[in-house]
Structure formats: C-alpha cells, structure tokens
Amino acid sequence: MQTSAFARRSGSVGSAARRGAALLMLVLLSACGSGVFKQPDVALESVQLGGLGLRGGTLLVNLRVANPNRFSLASNQLRYELAIREPGEPSDTTWVDFANGTYAEDFTVGGRDTARVQIPVEFSYAGLGDAAASVFRTGTFNFRARGAVDVRTPLGTYTVPFQKRGTATLLGVR
C-alpha cells in the first residue's frame, strides 16, 4: 500500500504534537505537585509547667500550626527534642538534653486556618542534672526546642520542621 507525501507529513506532525503535548502535561503535573502545597508555619508558642511530682514533672508545650493551604492538613505524628542550656555557661554550646519523644495523637488544621496543639512532655529531675537547681532557684531557663510534624495532604505526606530558642519561666515563654 502506498501513502501520499501529505499523509506521511501529517502523521509525523501529529506524533510530534502528541509528544509535545505529553511533555507539556508532564511539566505541568510536576509543577502542580510542588507549587500547590504551601508549607504550614509551625511555631512554639509557649511552655508551661503542667505539674510537679516527687521524681519529675510535666511541661505543656503549646504549638501554633498555621495552614496557608486551601485544603485541610492532618497529622498523627510529631517528633520533638527539648534541651536546656547549662546554667552558668557563658557559651551557647552547652545544652542538657531535657526530653525527646513522639506525640502520636491525631490533629487536623482546616484550610487557611490555625490550630493550637498542646503536647505534654514528661521529664525527670535526674535528667536535668545541674539545670534543675537553676530552674527552681531562678524560676527561668533557656531552652531549645526542635522537631518535625508529618502532615498528610491530598497531595501526599510532607515533613514540616520547627525550632525555637527562648527563655521560659515556670509560667510561660518570654
């Protein structure tokens, strides 16, 4: 069977157009995945004393999660590390690991909404070392908090880091 020159040309133009359209679609889809999700703002808002016992106590760490997206974000895992600066140390390099763990409670932040998440963090006096005396003597301590929240979206799961340094009193963050 013989094909005309016009049919051969239009067939190659059609396949080039299909390849170009497929390439354009691939570029658009990859751009959508990264351009649609906006990272939420996770900030440590306050640290409060929840209670004291014979061997340790509980701090209530309050996070603010602001969702700039049009869709809801859900999470069932938040990892954290808390450290206290060693009292009397002039440098910013001597930290006492205070607590670390995983908060495994579900929470949701609606689209373009803000939610507050309260994380109870248990600690032991023995884990504080010399920092415990300073906390009880002065009522304040310098802290470093960092961690990550795993958020589920319609576009997939993302890990959102957070960190903050500050001074906390037994009543809250300054």
N, C-alpha and C positions, 0 to 999 in steps of 0.2 A: 504494500500500500504506500502510495506516495503522498507526502504532505506538502502543502504550499509553503513558500517562504514566509508568508504572513502568519500562518498558523504556528510555524516554528518560533518566530519572533514573539508573538503574543504569548506563547506558552512560557518562554524564558522570562518575559516581562512579568507574567503572572506569578511565577515561582520566586522571582526577585522581590516582588511586592509582598508575597506571603512571608518570605524570610525577613524582610524589613519590618513588617507588622509584628512578627513573632519577637524580633529583637526589641522593638519599641515596647511591647507588652511586658517582656522580661525586665526591662529597665524600669518601667512604671511600677510593676509589682514589687521589685526590690526597694524602690524609693518609698513606696507606701508603708512597708514594714517598719522602716526606721523613722520615717517622717510623721507617722500618725501618733506614735506613743511619745508622750512628754513625761519625763522623769518627775515623779512626785517629790515634794520637798519634805524631808523627814528631819525634824529638829527636836532636840531635847529641850523641853520647856521648863521643867522643874524637877527637883529631887527633894522628897520629903521623908521624914522619919515616920515609918509606919508603926513601929513598936520595938521595944527592947525586952530581952529576956535574960536569963542567967548566963547563957552561952553565946548569945548573939542577938541579932535583930533583923528587922526588915526595913528596907528602903522602898519607897514608892517612886519609881522613875516614870515621869509623865512625858510622853512624846506627842508631838503635833504632826499629823500627816496631812499635807495639803495636796489634793489631786487636781492638776490642771486639765485633765483629760475629760472628754465628753462622756466617757463610759466609766463604770464603777471598777474599782480595784479591790481585790480580795487577797487576804494573806492568812496563812496558818502557821507561819514560822518567822521568828525574829531572833537573830543571834546578837548577843551583846557582850562587851567587855568593859568593866569599870576598874579604874585604878585611882589611887590616892597618892598625892605627892608626899614623899617622906618629909616629916616636919624638920625644920632646922636646916634643910639642904638649900643652899642658895641657887644651885643649878636646876634646870628644868628637866634633867635626865634621870633623876632617881624617883621611880614610881613603885608603889606597893600594889601588886595585883590584888584587887579587892573582891571582885566577883565576876564570873562569866557564866554564860549558860544560854539556853534557848527558851524563848517564850513560845509555847506551842498552842496558843489559843487563836481561834478564828476571829478576824475582824474585817470589816468592809468599809471602804470610803467611797461614797457616791461620786458620780461625775461632777466635776467642778465644785467639790465640797471639801470640808476639812473635818477630820476626826481626831479625837484625843484618845490615846491608848495608854493605859496605866499598867506598868509592869512591876510586880512585886519581886524584889531582889533580896534574897536572904544572905546574911553574912554571919561569920563567927568572929568573936573578939580576937581569937588566936590568929586568924588570918590577917588581921590588921597590923599586928606587931606594934611597933612604937607609935604608929599613926593613931592608934586608938586613944592613947593618953592625950595627944594633942586635940583630937576631936572632942573629947569630954572636957578638957581643960578650957579650950577656947570656944567651943561650940561651932567651929567652922573647919572646913577642909577644902583643899584644892583637889579637883577631880578631873579625870579624863574619861570620857565615855565614847565608845565607838561600836559600830556593829553594822548589820545589814538586815534589810527586810526583803523577803522574797514575795513579790506581788504577782498575782495571776490576772491577766487581762484577756480580752477576746483575741489579742494578737500573740499571746504566748506568756511565758513567765520571765520576769525581769528581777534582777537583784539590785536593790537601791541601798547604797551605803549611807551612813550618817556618822557624824562625830562632833564632839563639842568638848571644850575645856572651860572650866569656870571655878567659882568658889561657891560652895554650898554651906548653908548654916543648917542647924537641926530643924529649921523651919522652912527652908527652900533655897533656890539658887539666887545668887546675886549677880 
